Amino acid sequence: MNTRTQNKVHFPSRERGVVLVIALIVLVAMTLVAIGTLRSVDTGNVVAGNLAFKQSTLNGTDQAVEAAYRYLATNLSGINLQNDNATSGYYSSTPAQEPNWTDSAVWAGAVCMNSCAADANGNTGYYYIHRMCTEANTPYNGNGPSGNANQCHMTLPSGGATTGGSMRVGADVYQGNPQLYYRITAKVIGPRNSVSIVQAVIAI
């Protein structure tokens, strides 16, 4: 009996190519993760930078408020503060309607600090001063052009009242001239369109 022997030929397994495909998929996934991480870090740096610029403009408003206070202190004597001085950003009464302070057109007549030159941080400051009174260009205890009595927010100097004033019931007894309230509105514009607007009320 003749016996036939069959020789088996072994071909490379087709499954060996799957490893390459998986490796490519993993490589693409790792690349996407790396790109996402880089973008996340970059976004974090931008946000941190914007917060720093915002804080810088907020700190800059302190300088604007201080400059406005110096104007008030310098012009406190006499009748200087009874009248408007638009070139100095000073108004002797409150606006009839509260401005939209976020509107850039409102700040067209404001005092621009340092002749509008930016400081070392790239900030430019502005301010307005309003005397907290109802009548413009009028003494705090006078009558306005329309005949209406001027009504001002004011306080008395510290200390007890003396007996030298009127003892009529309900009469105001002053030790001297009352202190008037003034509102300072300051705005600072910095890099990357960062803006801070603050208001401070002082009695002087």
HUGIUR-V239910 format. One record per residue. N is the residue number from 1. SS is DSSP state (@ for helix, = for strand, . for the rest). OMEGA is omega in radians with two decimals (none if undefined). D_LAST is the distance of its C-alpha to the last C-alpha in Angstrom with 1 decimal. Layout:
N;SS;OMEGA;D_LAST
N;SS;OMEGA;D_LAST
This chain:
1;.;3.13;129.3
2;.;3.13;126.9
3;.;3.11;123.4
4;.;3.08;120.6
5;.;-3.14;117.6
6;.;3.07;114.3
7;.;-3.13;111.8
8;.;3.11;108.2
9;.;-3.14;105.7
10;.;3.09;102.1
11;.;3.09;99.4
12;.;-3.12;95.7
13;.;3.12;93.7
14;.;-3.08;91.5
15;.;-3.12;88.8
16;@;3.12;88.0
17;@;-3.13;85.9
18;@;-3.14;83.5
19;@;3.13;82.0
20;@;3.13;80.9
21;@;3.13;79.3
22;@;3.13;77.3
23;@;3.11;76.2
24;@;3.13;74.9
25;@;3.12;73.0
26;@;3.13;71.5
27;@;3.11;70.6
28;@;3.13;68.9
29;@;3.13;66.9
30;@;3.10;65.8
31;@;3.12;64.7
32;@;3.10;62.7
33;@;3.14;61.0
34;@;3.12;60.2
35;@;3.11;58.7
36;@;3.12;56.6
37;@;3.13;55.3
38;@;3.13;54.4
39;@;3.12;52.5
40;@;3.11;50.7
41;@;3.14;49.6
42;@;3.11;48.5
43;@;3.11;46.5
44;@;3.11;44.8
45;@;3.12;43.8
46;@;3.13;42.4
47;@;3.12;40.4
48;@;3.10;39.1
49;@;3.12;38.2
50;@;3.10;36.3
51;@;3.12;34.3
52;@;3.11;33.5
53;@;3.12;32.4
54;@;3.12;30.2
55;@;3.12;28.5
56;@;3.11;28.1
57;@;3.11;26.3
58;@;3.08;24.0
59;@;-3.14;23.2
60;@;3.12;22.6
61;@;3.08;19.8
62;@;3.13;17.7
63;@;3.12;18.3
64;@;3.11;17.2
65;@;3.12;13.9
66;@;3.11;13.4
67;@;3.11;14.6
68;@;3.11;12.2
69;@;3.12;9.2
70;@;3.08;11.1
71;@;3.13;11.5
72;@;-3.11;8.0
73;@;-3.12;7.7
74;@;-3.05;11.2
75;.;-3.06;11.0
76;.;-3.08;8.1
77;.;3.11;11.0
78;.;-3.07;13.7
79;.;-3.07;14.1
80;@;-3.07;13.6
81;@;3.08;11.0
82;@;-3.04;13.4
83;.;3.10;16.1
84;.;3.02;17.1
85;=;-3.01;17.8
86;@;-3.12;20.1
87;@;3.09;21.2
88;@;3.12;17.8
89;.;-3.07;17.4
90;=;3.09;14.7
91;=;-3.01;15.3
92;.;3.07;13.9
93;.;3.11;15.3
94;.;3.13;16.5
95;.;3.09;20.0
96;.;3.08;22.9
97;.;-3.09;24.3
98;.;-3.13;22.7
99;.;2.98;24.1
100;.;-2.99;26.4
101;.;3.10;24.3
102;.;3.12;27.6
103;.;-3.08;29.2
104;@;-3.14;29.2
105;@;-3.14;29.5
106;@;-3.04;26.0
107;@;-3.11;24.7
108;@;-3.11;26.8
109;@;-3.10;23.9
110;.;3.03;21.3
111;=;3.09;20.4
112;=;-3.02;23.1
113;@;3.11;22.2
114;@;-3.14;24.7
115;@;3.11;26.6
116;@;3.06;27.5
117;.;-3.14;29.4
118;.;3.11;29.6
119;.;-3.08;28.6
120;.;3.13;31.2
121;.;-3.13;31.1
122;.;-3.10;31.7
123;.;3.06;28.3
124;=;-3.04;26.6
125;=;3.10;22.9
126;=;3.02;21.1
127;=;2.98;17.7
128;=;3.02;16.3
129;=;3.07;12.8
130;=;2.98;12.7
131;=;-3.04;10.6
132;.;3.13;11.6
133;=;-3.12;13.8
134;.;-3.06;17.6
135;.;3.12;18.4
136;.;3.06;18.0
137;.;-3.08;17.9
138;.;3.02;17.2
139;.;-3.08;15.0
140;.;-3.13;13.1
141;.;-3.12;16.0
142;.;3.10;18.7
143;=;-3.14;21.4
144;.;3.14;21.9
145;.;3.14;25.0
146;.;-3.13;26.9
147;.;3.14;26.2
148;.;3.11;24.1
149;=;3.12;21.2
150;.;3.12;17.8
151;.;-3.07;16.5
152;=;2.97;12.8
153;.;-3.08;11.4
154;=;3.11;9.2
155;=;3.13;9.3
156;.;3.01;10.3
157;.;-3.12;9.7
158;.;3.14;12.4
159;.;-3.11;15.9
160;.;3.14;18.6
161;.;3.12;19.0
162;.;-3.14;21.4
163;.;-3.09;24.6
164;.;-3.13;23.9
165;.;3.13;22.5
166;.;3.14;24.7
167;.;3.11;26.8
168;.;-3.12;27.8
169;.;3.12;27.8
170;.;-3.13;24.9
171;.;3.07;22.9
172;.;3.13;19.2
173;.;-3.11;18.7
174;.;2.95;15.5
175;.;-3.12;15.1
176;.;3.09;13.0
177;.;3.13;10.6
178;.;3.05;8.8
179;=;3.14;5.2
180;=;3.09;5.8
181;=;3.09;6.6
182;=;3.13;7.7
183;=;3.09;10.9
184;=;3.07;12.4
185;=;-3.06;16.2
186;=;3.11;18.1
187;=;3.09;21.8
188;=;3.09;24.2
189;=;-3.11;28.0
190;.;3.13;30.4
191;@;3.13;34.1
192;@;3.08;36.4
193;@;3.07;34.1
194;.;-3.07;31.6
195;=;3.03;28.3
196;=;3.11;25.1
197;=;3.13;22.3
198;=;3.05;19.1
199;=;3.11;16.0
200;=;3.10;12.6
201;=;-3.13;9.9
202;=;3.04;6.4
203;=;-3.10;3.7
204;.;none;0.0
